[in-house]
Amino acid sequence: MLTNITANLENGVALGEAVETIQSQSFPTFPLPEGFSIVYGGEYEEQQKAARDFSMAIIMALILIYMVMAGQFERFLDPLVVMFSVPLAMIGVIPALLLTEPPINIQSLMGMIMLIGIVVNNAIVLLDYINLMRREQKYARVRSCN
C-alpha cells in the first residue's frame, strides 16, 4: 500500500528549506510501524539529482580544463598554478553570501562558475605573460632583490 502526501509551498519559501523544516520538526518524533518509510519525492528528488549532476559536471570540467591547459602549456606545473587561483575567486563570494544570506540556487551557482572562468582566464593571461618575459628577457624563476 502506498500513500502520497502532497503540499504546495508558500510564496517566498524555498523547497530545500521547507523539506529541511519538515525533516527536523515533524518526522523524527513520529514512530513508524515496521515496513513503512518516508520518502521525499517529486520536485525535491529532482532538485537533489540535479545538484549531484551539477557537482559531477564541475569536477569533470576542472579535470578537463587541467588536461587542456597541460597540453597547451606542454607542462604539468603551469596548469596547477592556474588551478590554485580558483579558490581565490571565492574570497569575495563567501563573505558576500554570508552577509546577505540569499538562498543558493542555480543562478547564484552559475554566477560563481562565471567568476571562476574569469579568474582562470586572468591567471592564464598572467602566466603566459610571465613565460613570455622569461623567454624574451631571460628572467629567472626567482629574482634577487639586490
N, CA, C and O atoms as a GROMACS GRO file, in nm:
protein
  584
    1MET      N    1   0.084  -0.117   0.000
    1MET     CA    2   0.000   0.000   0.000
    1MET      C    3   0.089   0.125   0.000
    1MET      O    4   0.187   0.131   0.075
    2LEU      N    5   0.056   0.220  -0.081
    2LEU     CA    6   0.135   0.342  -0.096
    2LEU      C    7   0.045   0.462  -0.068
    2LEU      O    8  -0.065   0.473  -0.122
    3THR      N    9   0.093   0.550   0.018
    3THR     CA   10   0.019   0.671   0.050
    3THR      C   11   0.102   0.791   0.010
    3THR      O   12   0.218   0.802   0.050
    4ASN      N   13   0.046   0.880  -0.067
    4ASN     CA   14   0.114   1.002  -0.109
    4ASN      C   15   0.058   1.120  -0.031
    4ASN      O   16  -0.064   1.136  -0.018
    5ILE      N   17   0.147   1.203   0.019
    5ILE     CA   18   0.107   1.328   0.082
    5ILE      C   19   0.169   1.439  -0.002
    5ILE      O   20   0.290   1.440  -0.021
    6THR      N   21   0.088   1.530  -0.050
    6THR     CA   22   0.139   1.639  -0.133
    6THR      C   23   0.116   1.771  -0.062
    6THR      O   24   0.028   1.783   0.024
    7ALA      N   25   0.196   1.868  -0.098
    7ALA     CA   26   0.182   2.001  -0.038
    7ALA      C   27   0.231   2.105  -0.137
    7ALA      O   28   0.311   2.075  -0.226
    8ASN      N   29   0.183   2.226  -0.121
    8ASN     CA   30   0.229   2.338  -0.202
    8ASN      C   31   0.309   2.432  -0.112
    8ASN      O   32   0.282   2.442   0.008
    9LEU      N   33   0.406   2.498  -0.170
    9LEU     CA   34   0.490   2.590  -0.094
    9LEU      C   35   0.424   2.726  -0.084
    9LEU      O   36   0.354   2.770  -0.175
   10GLU      N   37   0.448   2.794   0.028
   10GLU     CA   38   0.404   2.932   0.040
   10GLU      C   39   0.494   3.018  -0.047
   10GLU      O   40   0.604   2.978  -0.083
   11ASN      N   41   0.447   3.135  -0.082
   11ASN     CA   42   0.529   3.228  -0.160
   11ASN      C   43   0.651   3.269  -0.078
   11ASN      O   44   0.640   3.302   0.039
   12GLY      N   45   0.768   3.266  -0.143
   12GLY     CA   46   0.891   3.308  -0.077
   12GLY      C   47   0.962   3.199   0.000
   12GLY      O   48   1.069   3.224   0.055
   13VAL      N   49   0.907   3.078   0.007
   13VAL     CA   50   0.971   2.969   0.079
   13VAL      C   51   1.040   2.879  -0.023
   13VAL      O   52   0.979   2.834  -0.120
   14ALA      N   53   1.170   2.854   0.000
   14ALA     CA   54   1.245   2.767  -0.090
   14ALA      C   55   1.211   2.621  -0.060
   14ALA      O   56   1.180   2.586   0.053
   15LEU      N   57   1.217   2.538  -0.163
   15LEU     CA   58   1.184   2.397  -0.150
   15LEU      C   59   1.276   2.328  -0.049
   15LEU      O   60   1.229   2.251   0.035
   16GLY      N   61   1.406   2.354  -0.058
   16GLY     CA   62   1.501   2.291   0.034
   16GLY      C   63   1.475   2.328   0.178
   16GLY      O   64   1.486   2.244   0.267
   17GLU      N   65   1.441   2.454   0.203
   17GLU     CA   66   1.410   2.499   0.340
   17GLU      C   67   1.285   2.430   0.394
   17GLU      O   68   1.281   2.390   0.510
   18ALA      N   69   1.183   2.416   0.309
   18ALA     CA   70   1.059   2.351   0.352
   18ALA      C   71   1.082   2.205   0.388
   18ALA      O   72   1.033   2.159   0.491
   19VAL      N   73   1.156   2.133   0.306
   19VAL     CA   74   1.183   1.991   0.334
   19VAL      C   75   1.270   1.978   0.458
   19VAL      O   76   1.248   1.888   0.539
   20GLU      N   77   1.367   2.068   0.475
   20GLU     CA   78   1.452   2.064   0.593
   20GLU      C   79   1.370   2.088   0.720
   20GLU      O   80   1.393   2.022   0.822
   21THR      N   81   1.276   2.181   0.715
   21THR     CA   82   1.190   2.207   0.830
   21THR      C   83   1.105   2.086   0.863
   21THR      O   84   1.089   2.050   0.979
   22ILE      N   85   1.050   2.023   0.761
   22ILE     CA   86   0.968   1.904   0.783
   22ILE      C   87   1.052   1.792   0.843
   22ILE      O   88   1.007   1.725   0.936
   23GLN      N   89   1.172   1.771   0.791
   23GLN     CA   90   1.258   1.664   0.840
   23GLN      C   91   1.301   1.688   0.985
   23GLN      O   92   1.308   1.594   1.064
   24SER      N   93   1.328   1.812   1.020
   24SER     CA   94   1.381   1.839   1.153
   24SER      C   95   1.273   1.848   1.260
   24SER      O   96   1.301   1.821   1.377
   25GLN      N   97   1.151   1.885   1.224
   25GLN     CA   98   1.049   1.909   1.326
   25GLN      C   99   0.942   1.802   1.334
   25GLN      O  100   0.896   1.770   1.444
   26SER      N  101   0.901   1.745   1.225
   26SER     CA  102   0.783   1.660   1.227
   26SER      C  103   0.813   1.512   1.244
   26SER      O  104   0.764   1.449   1.338
   27PHE      N  105   0.893   1.456   1.157
   27PHE     CA  106   0.902   1.312   1.149
   27PHE      C  107   1.001   1.244   1.242
   27PHE      O  108   0.985   1.124   1.265
   28PRO      N  109   1.102   1.310   1.297
   28PRO     CA  110   1.189   1.237   1.390
   28PRO      C  111   1.116   1.186   1.513
   28PRO      O  112   1.156   1.084   1.569
   29THR      N  113   1.009   1.254   1.557
   29THR     CA  114   0.935   1.212   1.676
   29THR      C  115   0.819   1.119   1.639
   29THR      O  116   0.755   1.062   1.727
   30PHE      N  117   0.792   1.106   1.511
   30PHE     CA  118   0.679   1.025   1.465
   30PHE      C  119   0.725   0.880   1.450
   30PHE      O  120   0.807   0.851   1.363
   31PRO      N  121   0.673   0.787   1.533
   31PRO     CA  122   0.716   0.647   1.520
   31PRO      C  123   0.650   0.581   1.398
   31PRO      O  124   0.529   0.592   1.377
   32LEU      N  125   0.732   0.513   1.320
   32LEU     CA  126   0.681   0.445   1.201
   32LEU      C  127   0.668   0.296   1.229
   32LEU      O  128   0.758   0.237   1.288
   33PRO      N  129   0.558   0.235   1.187
   33PRO     CA  130   0.546   0.090   1.201
   33PRO      C  131   0.648   0.020   1.111
   33PRO      O  132   0.699   0.079   1.016
   34GLU      N  133   0.675  -0.104   1.142
   34GLU     CA  134   0.772  -0.180   1.063
   34GLU      C  135   0.720  -0.197   0.920
   34GLU      O  136   0.602  -0.226   0.897
   35GLY      N  137   0.810  -0.178   0.824
   35GLY     CA  138   0.774  -0.189   0.684
   35GLY      C  139   0.733  -0.058   0.621
   35GLY      O  140   0.708  -0.052   0.500
   36PHE      N  141   0.725   0.047   0.700
   36PHE     CA  142   0.687   0.179   0.648
   36PHE      C  143   0.811   0.267   0.641
   36PHE      O  144   0.904   0.252   0.721
   37SER      N  145   0.813   0.358   0.546
   37SER     CA  146   0.924   0.452   0.534
   37SER      C  147   0.871   0.584   0.479
   37SER      O  148   0.764   0.592   0.420
   38ILE      N  149   0.952   0.687   0.500
   38ILE     CA  150   0.917   0.819   0.448
   38ILE      C  151   1.015   0.850   0.336
   38ILE      O  152   1.136   0.847   0.356
   39VAL      N  153   0.962   0.882   0.219
   39VAL     CA  154   1.044   0.912   0.102
   39VAL      C  155   1.001   1.049   0.050
   39VAL      O  156   0.883   1.074   0.027
   40TYR      N  157   1.099   1.136   0.032
   40TYR     CA  158   1.071   1.268  -0.024
   40TYR      C  159   1.094   1.260  -0.174
   40TYR      O  160   1.206   1.236  -0.219
   41GLY      N  161   0.988   1.279  -0.251
   41GLY     CA  162   0.998   1.264  -0.396
   41GLY      C  163   0.958   1.392  -0.466
   41GLY      O  164   0.960   1.501  -0.410
   42GLY      N  165   0.921   1.375  -0.589
   42GLY     CA  166   0.873   1.487  -0.669
   42GLY      C  167   0.982   1.588  -0.699
   42GLY      O  168   1.093   1.552  -0.740
   43GLU      N  169   0.950   1.715  -0.678
   43GLU     CA  170   1.044   1.821  -0.711
   43GLU      C  171   1.170   1.814  -0.625
   43GLU      O  172   1.280   1.843  -0.672
   44TYR      N  173   1.155   1.774  -0.498
   44TYR     CA  174   1.272   1.764  -0.410
   44TYR      C  175   1.369   1.658  -0.460
   44TYR      O  176   1.491   1.679  -0.461
   45GLU      N  177   1.317   1.545  -0.502
   45GLU     CA  178   1.401   1.438  -0.556
   45GLU      C  179   1.474   1.486  -0.682
   45GLU      O  180   1.593   1.458  -0.700
   46GLU      N  181   1.403   1.557  -0.768
   46GLU     CA  182   1.465   1.610  -0.890
   46GLU      C  183   1.571   1.716  -0.857
   46GLU      O  184   1.675   1.723  -0.923
   47GLN      N  185   1.545   1.798  -0.755
   47GLN     CA  186   1.641   1.900  -0.714
   47GLN      C  187   1.769   1.835  -0.662
   47GLN      O  188   1.879   1.881  -0.694
   48GLN      N  189   1.757   1.730  -0.584
   48GLN     CA  190   1.874   1.660  -0.531
   48GLN      C  191   1.954   1.593  -0.642
   48GLN      O  192   2.077   1.594  -0.641
   49LYS      N  193   1.883   1.535  -0.739
   49LYS     CA  194   1.950   1.472  -0.853
   49LYS      C  195   2.024   1.577  -0.936
   49LYS      O  196   2.137   1.553  -0.980
   50ALA      N  197   1.961   1.693  -0.958
   50ALA     CA  198   2.025   1.799  -1.035
   50ALA      C  199   2.149   1.852  -0.963
   50ALA      O  200   2.249   1.884  -1.027
   51ALA      N  201   2.144   1.861  -0.830
   51ALA     CA  202   2.260   1.907  -0.753
   51ALA      C  203   2.376   1.808  -0.765
   51ALA      O  204   2.491   1.850  -0.779
   52ARG      N  205   2.347   1.678  -0.761
   52ARG     CA  206   2.452   1.576  -0.778
   52ARG      C  207   2.512   1.583  -0.918
   52ARG      O  208   2.633   1.576  -0.934
   53ASP      N  209   2.426   1.596  -1.019
   53ASP     CA  210   2.474   1.606  -1.157
   53ASP      C  211   2.557   1.732  -1.178
   53ASP      O  212   2.658   1.728  -1.248
   54PHE      N  213   2.516   1.842  -1.117
   54PHE     CA  214   2.588   1.968  -1.130
   54PHE      C  215   2.726   1.956  -1.066
   54PHE      O  216   2.825   2.004  -1.122
   55SER      N  217   2.733   1.893  -0.948
   55SER     CA  218   2.862   1.873  -0.881
   55SER      C  219   2.955   1.787  -0.965
   55SER      O  220   3.074   1.817  -0.978
   56MET      N  221   2.902   1.682  -1.023
   56MET     CA  222   2.983   1.594  -1.108
   56MET      C  223   3.032   1.669  -1.232
   56MET      O  224   3.146   1.650  -1.275
   57ALA      N  225   2.947   1.753  -1.288
   57ALA     CA  226   2.987   1.831  -1.407
   57ALA      C  227   3.100   1.928  -1.372
   57ALA      O  228   3.191   1.947  -1.453
   58ILE      N  229   3.095   1.990  -1.254
   58ILE     CA  230   3.201   2.082  -1.213
   58ILE      C  231   3.333   2.008  -1.196
   58ILE      O  232   3.437   2.055  -1.240
   59ILE      N  233   3.329   1.893  -1.132
   59ILE     CA  234   3.451   1.814  -1.112
   59ILE      C  235   3.510   1.771  -1.246
   59ILE      O  236   3.631   1.781  -1.267
   60MET      N  237   3.425   1.723  -1.336
   60MET     CA  238   3.475   1.680  -1.467
   60MET      C  239   3.528   1.798  -1.546
   60MET      O  240   3.627   1.784  -1.619
   61ALA      N  241   3.464   1.915  -1.533
   61ALA     CA  242   3.512   2.034  -1.605
   61ALA      C  243   3.650   2.074  -1.554
   61ALA      O  244   3.736   2.110  -1.634
   62LEU      N  245   3.672   2.069  -1.423
   62LEU     CA  246   3.803   2.104  -1.368
   62LEU      C  247   3.911   2.008  -1.419
   62LEU      O  248   4.022   2.051  -1.451
   63ILE      N  249   3.880   1.880  -1.426
   63ILE     CA  250   3.976   1.782  -1.476
   63ILE      C  251   4.007   1.807  -1.623
   63ILE      O  252   4.123   1.805  -1.664
   64LEU      N  253   3.902   1.832  -1.702
   64LEU     CA  254   3.923   1.857  -1.844
   64LEU      C  255   3.998   1.987  -1.868
   64LEU      O  256   4.081   1.995  -1.959
   65ILE      N  257   3.970   2.090  -1.788
   65ILE     CA  258   4.043   2.216  -1.801
   65ILE      C  259   4.191   2.195  -1.773
   65ILE      O  260   4.276   2.246  -1.846
   66TYR      N  261   4.221   2.119  -1.669
   66TYR     CA  262   4.362   2.091  -1.637
   66TYR      C  263   4.430   2.017  -1.753
   66TYR      O  264   4.542   2.050  -1.791
   67MET      N  265   4.360   1.917  -1.809
   67MET     CA  266   4.420   1.839  -1.918
   67MET      C  267   4.444   1.926  -2.042
   67MET      O  268   4.548   1.914  -2.106
   68VAL      N  269   4.350   2.013  -2.076
   68VAL     CA  270   4.367   2.100  -2.192
   68VAL      C  271   4.481   2.198  -2.170
   68VAL      O  272   4.562   2.222  -2.259
   69MET      N  273   4.488   2.255  -2.049
   69MET     CA  274   4.596   2.350  -2.021
   69MET      C  275   4.732   2.281  -2.018
   69MET      O  276   4.832   2.339  -2.060
   70ALA      N  277   4.737   2.158  -1.968
   70ALA     CA  278   4.864   2.085  -1.968
   70ALA      C  279   4.910   2.061  -2.111
   70ALA      O  280   5.030   2.066  -2.140
   71GLY      N  281   4.816   2.034  -2.200
   71GLY     CA  282   4.852   2.019  -2.341
   71GLY      C  283   4.895   2.150  -2.406
   71GLY      O  284   4.989   2.153  -2.485
   72GLN      N  285   4.827   2.258  -2.371
   72GLN     CA  286   4.861   2.389  -2.428
   72GLN      C  287   4.996   2.440  -2.379
   72GLN      O  288   5.078   2.487  -2.458
   73PHE      N  289   5.019   2.432  -2.247
   73PHE     CA  290   5.144   2.481  -2.190
   73PHE      C  291   5.260   2.382  -2.207
   73PHE      O  292   5.376   2.418  -2.191
   74GLU      N  293   5.226   2.256  -2.240
   74GLU     CA  294   5.324   2.148  -2.254
   74GLU      C  295   5.404   2.129  -2.126
   74GLU      O  296   5.521   2.091  -2.130
   75ARG      N  297   5.341   2.156  -2.013
   75ARG     CA  298   5.400   2.136  -1.881
   75ARG      C  299   5.287   2.100  -1.786
   75ARG      O  300   5.171   2.131  -1.811
   76PHE      N  301   5.322   2.034  -1.676
   76PHE     CA  302   5.221   1.999  -1.577
   76PHE      C  303   5.213   2.100  -1.463
   76PHE      O  304   5.112   2.105  -1.393
   77LEU      N  305   5.317   2.180  -1.442
   77LEU     CA  306   5.319   2.274  -1.330
   77LEU      C  307   5.237   2.400  -1.359
   77LEU      O  308   5.166   2.448  -1.271
   78ASP      N  309   5.246   2.452  -1.480
   78ASP     CA  310   5.174   2.576  -1.511
   78ASP      C  311   5.022   2.564  -1.493
   78ASP      O  312   4.962   2.655  -1.435
   79PRO      N  313   4.958   2.456  -1.538
   79PRO     CA  314   4.814   2.444  -1.511
   79PRO      C  315   4.781   2.436  -1.362
   79PRO      O  316   4.674   2.480  -1.320
   80LEU      N  317   4.873   2.380  -1.283
   80LEU     CA  318   4.848   2.376  -1.138
   80LEU      C  319   4.846   2.516  -1.079
   80LEU      O  320   4.765   2.546  -0.991
   81VAL      N  321   4.934   2.602  -1.129
   81VAL     CA  322   4.934   2.741  -1.082
   81VAL      C  323   4.800   2.807  -1.115
   81VAL      O  324   4.744   2.879  -1.032
   82VAL      N  325   4.750   2.782  -1.234
   82VAL     CA  326   4.620   2.839  -1.273
   82VAL      C  327   4.509   2.781  -1.188
   82VAL      O  328   4.420   2.854  -1.144
   83MET      N  329   4.512   2.650  -1.162
   83MET     CA  330   4.407   2.585  -1.084
   83MET      C  331   4.407   2.633  -0.939
   83MET      O  332   4.302   2.638  -0.876
   84PHE      N  333   4.524   2.667  -0.886
   84PHE     CA  334   4.530   2.717  -0.749
   84PHE      C  335   4.475   2.859  -0.738
   84PHE      O  336   4.453   2.908  -0.627
   85SER      N  337   4.452   2.925  -0.849
   85SER     CA  338   4.391   3.058  -0.844
   85SER      C  339   4.239   3.049  -0.829
   85SER      O  340   4.176   3.148  -0.794
   86VAL      N  341   4.180   2.932  -0.856
   86VAL     CA  342   4.034   2.916  -0.849
   86VAL      C  343   3.980   2.941  -0.708
   86VAL      O  344   3.881   3.013  -0.694
   87PRO      N  345   4.040   2.884  -0.601
   87PRO     CA  346   3.985   2.914  -0.467
   87PRO      C  347   3.994   3.061  -0.430
   87PRO      O  348   3.915   3.109  -0.348
   88LEU      N  349   4.087   3.134  -0.489
   88LEU     CA  350   4.098   3.276  -0.460
   88LEU      C  351   3.978   3.355  -0.513
   88LEU      O  352   3.951   3.466  -0.467
   89ALA      N  353   3.907   3.297  -0.609
   89ALA     CA  354   3.786   3.363  -0.660
   89ALA      C  355   3.677   3.369  -0.554
   89ALA      O  356   3.590   3.455  -0.560
   90MET      N  357   3.682   3.280  -0.458
   90MET     CA  358   3.579   3.272  -0.356
   90MET      C  359   3.601   3.369  -0.239
   90MET      O  360   3.517   3.379  -0.150
   91ILE      N  361   3.713   3.442  -0.240
   91ILE     CA  362   3.744   3.533  -0.130
   91ILE      C  363   3.635   3.639  -0.114
   91ILE      O  364   3.600   3.674  -0.001
   92GLY      N  365   3.582   3.690  -0.221
   92GLY     CA  366   3.476   3.790  -0.212
   92GLY      C  367   3.337   3.728  -0.210
   92GLY      O  368   3.244   3.788  -0.155
   93VAL      N  369   3.323   3.610  -0.268
   93VAL     CA  370   3.191   3.549  -0.280
   93VAL      C  371   3.140   3.501  -0.145
   93VAL      O  372   3.025   3.528  -0.108
   94ILE      N  373   3.222   3.431  -0.071
   94ILE     CA  374   3.177   3.371   0.055
   94ILE      C  375   3.135   3.477   0.157
   94ILE      O  376   3.027   3.464   0.215
   95PRO      N  377   3.215   3.582   0.181
   95PRO     CA  378   3.166   3.685   0.275
   95PRO      C  379   3.039   3.754   0.226
   95PRO      O  380   2.952   3.787   0.307
   96ALA      N  381   3.027   3.777   0.096
   96ALA     CA  382   2.906   3.841   0.044
   96ALA      C  383   2.783   3.752   0.066
   96ALA      O  384   2.676   3.802   0.101
   97LEU      N  385   2.798   3.621   0.046
   97LEU     CA  386   2.686   3.530   0.068
   97LEU      C  387   2.652   3.521   0.217
   97LEU      O  388   2.535   3.510   0.253
   98LEU      N  389   2.755   3.525   0.303
   98LEU     CA  390   2.728   3.519   0.446
   98LEU      C  391   2.659   3.646   0.495
   98LEU      O  392   2.575   3.641   0.585
   99LEU      N  393   2.694   3.760   0.438
   99LEU     CA  394   2.634   3.887   0.480
   99LEU      C  395   2.489   3.900   0.433
   99LEU      O  396   2.402   3.942   0.509
  100THR      N  397   2.464   3.865   0.308
  100THR     CA  398   2.330   3.886   0.251
  100THR      C  399   2.236   3.768   0.274
  100THR      O  400   2.114   3.785   0.267
  101GLU      N  401   2.290   3.649   0.300
  101GLU     CA  402   2.213   3.527   0.325
  101GLU      C  403   2.106   3.497   0.220
  101GLU      O  404   1.991   3.470   0.256
  102PRO      N  405   2.142   3.503   0.092
  102PRO     CA  406   2.041   3.468  -0.009
  102PRO      C  407   2.031   3.315  -0.020
  102PRO      O  408   2.124   3.244   0.019
  103PRO      N  409   1.921   3.264  -0.074
  103PRO     CA  410   1.917   3.120  -0.098
  103PRO      C  411   2.013   3.085  -0.213
  103PRO      O  412   2.017   3.154  -0.315
  104ILE      N  413   2.088   2.978  -0.196
  104ILE     CA  414   2.180   2.934  -0.302
  104ILE      C  415   2.095   2.859  -0.405
  104ILE      O  416   2.033   2.757  -0.374
  105ASN      N  417   2.093   2.911  -0.527
  105ASN     CA  418   2.014   2.848  -0.633
  105ASN      C  419   2.099   2.838  -0.758
  105ASN      O  420   2.217   2.870  -0.757
  106ILE      N  421   2.039   2.795  -0.865
  106ILE     CA  422   2.112   2.774  -0.989
  106ILE      C  423   2.171   2.906  -1.041
  106ILE      O  424   2.282   2.907  -1.094
  107GLN      N  425   2.099   3.016  -1.026
  107GLN     CA  426   2.151   3.144  -1.074
  107GLN      C  427   2.278   3.184  -1.000
  107GLN      O  428   2.374   3.229  -1.062
  108SER      N  429   2.279   3.168  -0.868
  108SER     CA  430   2.399   3.205  -0.793
  108SER      C  431   2.514   3.109  -0.824
  108SER      O  432   2.630   3.152  -0.829
  109LEU      N  433   2.486   2.982  -0.845
  109LEU     CA  434   2.591   2.887  -0.882
  109LEU      C  435   2.648   2.919  -1.020
  109LEU      O  436   2.769   2.908  -1.041
  110MET      N  437   2.561   2.957  -1.113
  110MET     CA  438   2.610   2.994  -1.246
  110MET      C  439   2.695   3.120  -1.240
  110MET      O  440   2.794   3.132  -1.312
  111GLY      N  441   2.658   3.215  -1.153
  111GLY     CA  442   2.740   3.334  -1.132
  111GLY      C  443   2.878   3.298  -1.079
  111GLY      O  444   2.978   3.356  -1.121
  112MET      N  445   2.884   3.203  -0.986
  112MET     CA  446   3.014   3.159  -0.932
  112MET      C  447   3.097   3.092  -1.040
  112MET      O  448   3.219   3.112  -1.046
  113ILE      N  449   3.034   3.013  -1.126
  113ILE     CA  450   3.107   2.948  -1.234
  113ILE      C  451   3.161   3.052  -1.332
  113ILE      O  452   3.273   3.038  -1.381
  114MET      N  453   3.082   3.154  -1.361
  114MET     CA  454   3.131   3.261  -1.449
  114MET      C  455   3.250   3.333  -1.386
  114MET      O  456   3.348   3.365  -1.454
  115LEU      N  457   3.242   3.359  -1.255
  115LEU     CA  458   3.353   3.424  -1.185
  115LEU      C  459   3.477   3.337  -1.190
  115LEU      O  460   3.587   3.388  -1.212
  116ILE      N  461   3.462   3.207  -1.171
  116ILE     CA  462   3.576   3.116  -1.178
  116ILE      C  463   3.636   3.119  -1.318
  116ILE      O  464   3.758   3.117  -1.333
  117GLY      N  465   3.552   3.125  -1.421
  117GLY     CA  466   3.602   3.134  -1.558
  117GLY      C  467   3.682   3.260  -1.582
  117GLY      O  468   3.785   3.258  -1.649
  118ILE      N  469   3.635   3.371  -1.527
  118ILE     CA  470   3.709   3.497  -1.542
  118ILE      C  471   3.843   3.490  -1.470
  118ILE      O  472   3.944   3.536  -1.523
  119VAL      N  473   3.845   3.433  -1.349
  119VAL     CA  474   3.969   3.422  -1.272
  119VAL      C  475   4.068   3.330  -1.344
  119VAL      O  476   4.187   3.360  -1.351
  120VAL      N  477   4.018   3.219  -1.398
  120VAL     CA  478   4.106   3.126  -1.471
  120VAL      C  479   4.162   3.195  -1.596
  120VAL      O  480   4.281   3.181  -1.625
  121ASN      N  481   4.079   3.268  -1.668
  121ASN     CA  482   4.125   3.340  -1.786
  121ASN      C  483   4.233   3.441  -1.749
  121ASN      O  484   4.335   3.451  -1.818
  122ASN      N  485   4.213   3.515  -1.641
  122ASN     CA  486   4.311   3.612  -1.595
  122ASN      C  487   4.442   3.542  -1.557
  122ASN      O  488   4.550   3.591  -1.591
  123ALA      N  489   4.433   3.430  -1.488
  123ALA     CA  490   4.553   3.356  -1.448
  123ALA      C  491   4.629   3.304  -1.570
  123ALA      O  492   4.752   3.306  -1.570
  124ILE      N  493   4.558   3.259  -1.671
  124ILE     CA  494   4.624   3.211  -1.793
  124ILE      C  495   4.697   3.325  -1.863
  124ILE      O  496   4.810   3.308  -1.908
  125VAL      N  497   4.633   3.442  -1.872
  125VAL     CA  498   4.697   3.556  -1.936
  125VAL      C  499   4.822   3.598  -1.860
  125VAL      O  500   4.926   3.623  -1.920
  126LEU      N  501   4.813   3.604  -1.727
  126LEU     CA  502   4.930   3.642  -1.646
  126LEU      C  503   5.042   3.540  -1.658
  126LEU      O  504   5.158   3.577  -1.671
  127LEU      N  505   5.008   3.413  -1.653
  127LEU     CA  506   5.108   3.308  -1.664
  127LEU      C  507   5.174   3.308  -1.802
  127LEU      O  508   5.295   3.288  -1.814
  128ASP      N  509   5.096   3.331  -1.906
  128ASP     CA  510   5.151   3.339  -2.041
  128ASP      C  511   5.246   3.458  -2.053
  128ASP      O  512   5.351   3.447  -2.116
  129TYR      N  513   5.209   3.572  -1.993
  129TYR     CA  514   5.297   3.689  -1.997
  129TYR      C  515   5.426   3.662  -1.919
  129TYR      O  516   5.534   3.701  -1.964
  130ILE      N  517   5.417   3.597  -1.806
  130ILE     CA  518   5.537   3.563  -1.728
  130ILE      C  519   5.628   3.472  -1.809
  130ILE      O  520   5.749   3.494  -1.814
  131ASN      N  521   5.571   3.371  -1.872
  131ASN     CA  522   5.652   3.281  -1.954
  131ASN      C  523   5.714   3.354  -2.073
  131ASN      O  524   5.828   3.326  -2.110
  132LEU      N  525   5.641   3.446  -2.133
  132LEU     CA  526   5.694   3.526  -2.244
  132LEU      C  527   5.812   3.611  -2.197
  132LEU      O  528   5.914   3.616  -2.264
  133MET      N  529   5.798   3.677  -2.084
  133MET     CA  530   5.906   3.759  -2.031
  133MET      C  531   6.028   3.674  -1.993
  133MET      O  532   6.142   3.716  -2.010
  134ARG      N  533   6.003   3.555  -1.942
  134ARG     CA  534   6.115   3.467  -1.908
  134ARG      C  535   6.190   3.424  -2.033
  134ARG      O  536   6.313   3.411  -2.030
  135ARG      N  537   6.118   3.401  -2.142
  135ARG     CA  538   6.185   3.360  -2.266
  135ARG      C  539   6.257   3.478  -2.331
  135ARG      O  540   6.374   3.465  -2.370
  136GLU      N  541   6.190   3.592  -2.343
  136GLU     CA  542   6.248   3.705  -2.414
  136GLU      C  543   6.352   3.781  -2.333
  136GLU      O  544   6.458   3.815  -2.386
  137GLN      N  545   6.326   3.806  -2.209
  137GLN     CA  546   6.416   3.885  -2.125
  137GLN      C  547   6.511   3.799  -2.043
  137GLN      O  548   6.592   3.851  -1.967
  138LYS      N  549   6.501   3.669  -2.058
  138LYS     CA  550   6.585   3.575  -1.982
  138LYS      C  551   6.570   3.592  -1.833
  138LYS      O  552   6.668   3.584  -1.759
  139TYR      N  553   6.448   3.617  -1.787
  139TYR     CA  554   6.424   3.630  -1.643
  139TYR      C  555   6.434   3.493  -1.578
  139TYR      O  556   6.392   3.392  -1.636
  140ALA      N  557   6.488   3.490  -1.459
  140ALA     CA  558   6.496   3.367  -1.383
  140ALA      C  559   6.364   3.345  -1.311
  140ALA      O  560   6.283   3.437  -1.298
  141ARG      N  561   6.343   3.224  -1.264
  141ARG     CA  562   6.221   3.195  -1.189
  141ARG      C  563   6.216   3.278  -1.060
  141ARG      O  564   6.111   3.330  -1.022
  142VAL      N  565   6.331   3.288  -0.993
  142VAL     CA  566   6.338   3.366  -0.870
  142VAL      C  567   6.437   3.478  -0.895
  142VAL      O  568   6.549   3.454  -0.940
  143ARG      N  569   6.396   3.600  -0.865
  143ARG     CA  570   6.478   3.715  -0.888
  143ARG      C  571   6.528   3.770  -0.756
  143ARG      O  572   6.450   3.782  -0.662
  144SER      N  573   6.654   3.802  -0.748
  144SER     CA  574   6.708   3.858  -0.624
  144SER      C  575   6.672   4.005  -0.612
  144SER      O  576   6.652   4.073  -0.713
  145CYS      N  577   6.663   4.053  -0.491
  145CYS     CA  578   6.623   4.192  -0.466
  145CYS      C  579   6.743   4.286  -0.463
  145CYS      O  580   6.725   4.405  -0.438
  146ASN      N  581   6.861   4.239  -0.488
  146ASN     CA  582   6.982   4.325  -0.480
  146ASN      C  583   6.990   4.418  -0.596
  146ASN      O  584   7.085   4.497  -0.605
   0.00000   0.00000   0.00000
